[in-house]
């Protein structure tokens, strides 16, 4: 998946690519690698990928049934789109915008701006070592 054959979860792949691109290499410049990289080139997160796949399926369905006079229609709002004033807009993702650990860290840093202690995030099996990537379908 995305050039990471040992990983089968998109979030693990994103983390692995992020770590490769942005990991600190020089103690004197801890943010040195961040400057030259474009984070928009990371694969989409799982919720974003899910919405992209829903939209792709909708477009594919429309083309597969284009020859019919009255094709059975799918509801775009259930397939990756939001309706706003008669127009459709992309539905980027469902669920929370930030992981709860990140949200907690951000809210703690806003509540206590003088606190300089580092906050550790718990990352459960981020490398996907315990997952079986074989196709069982």
N, C-alpha and C positions, 0 to 999 in steps of 0.2 A: 504494500500500500504506500503510494507516494515515494517509492524508492527505498522503503524500509521493510524488507521482507520478513523480519522477525516480529513485526508489530502488526496487530490486526484491529486495533481500536484507533479511530481518527484522533482522539484526544491525546493518546500516547504518542502518535506520530507527530502531532503539532508540537508537543512538548520537546520531543527529541530534536526536531528541526530547529525550534526556538533555542534550545540549549546549544546546539552546534553553531548557530549564527551569532548568538548574543552572549555567550559565556565569556566571563572576564579572563583575559589573557595576560594583562599587565597590571600589577598591583598599583602602580603610579597613576594609571588611567582606568579606573573601574568601569567607566561608561564608554570607553574607547570604541568598542565594536558596535555599539548601538547607533553611533553617529552615521555610519556608512551603509546601514542595512535598511531594507524596506519591509516592515512587518506585514504589509498587505500581501506579500508574496507567500505567506504561510497558508497552508490548506484551511478551508473553512472549518469552524467548530461543528460539533455534531448537530446542535439544533439548527444552525444555518444550513448545513448540508442537507438535513431532512427537508427543509422548506424548498431548497433548490431541486431536490428530487421530486417533490410533489408538483412543482411547476413544470418540470421536464415531463413527468407523466401526463399532465394535463395537455400540454402541447402535442405530445405524441398521440394521445387519444384523439385530439381534434383532427390531426392529419390522417390517422387510421380510419376515421369515419367521415372524411371529407367527401366521399363519393355518394353518401346518403342524402336524400332530400331533407329528411328531418332526423338528424342523428340524436341519439340519446345524449343529453347534455349532463356534464358534471358541473357541480357548483364550484366556481373559481375560489370562493371564500373558504372552501374546505380543501383547497389544493394550492396553498402557498400565496394567496392574494388577499388583500384587504380592500373593501369597497369604501370609498370616500367621496361623497357628493356625486355619485354616478360614474366615478372613475375608479379604476383598479390601481392599487399600489402594491409594491412588493411587501410581503410579510417576511421580514428578515429572519426571525426566530420566534419560538414559543418558550415560555418559561422565564426564569430570572435572567437579568442582563449580566450579572456578575455572579461567580461562584460565592457561596456563603462565606468561605474563608477569606476571600479577597474583600468582600463587603465588610466583614468584621474588622479586618486590619485597617481599612480606610476609615471606618467609623471611629475606631479607637484612636487613630492618628488625628482626627478632627476634634475628638473630645479632649484629648490630652496632647496638645502640640509640643509641650516641653519634654515629653517622654522620649528619650533617645535609645531605649532598649530595642533590640531587634526582636521582631515577632516572627516565629517560625510557622510556616504553613505545613499542614499535614498533606502529604501527597501519597495516596493509596495506590500502590502498584502502577505507578505512572509509566513504567517501562514495559508493562504488559507481559512480564516474565511468566506469570501464572496462567496466562490465557492460551487456549488451543486455537490456533489460526486455521486449522484444517477445515475444509469445506465438508460439512456433514449432510448437506441437503441432497 
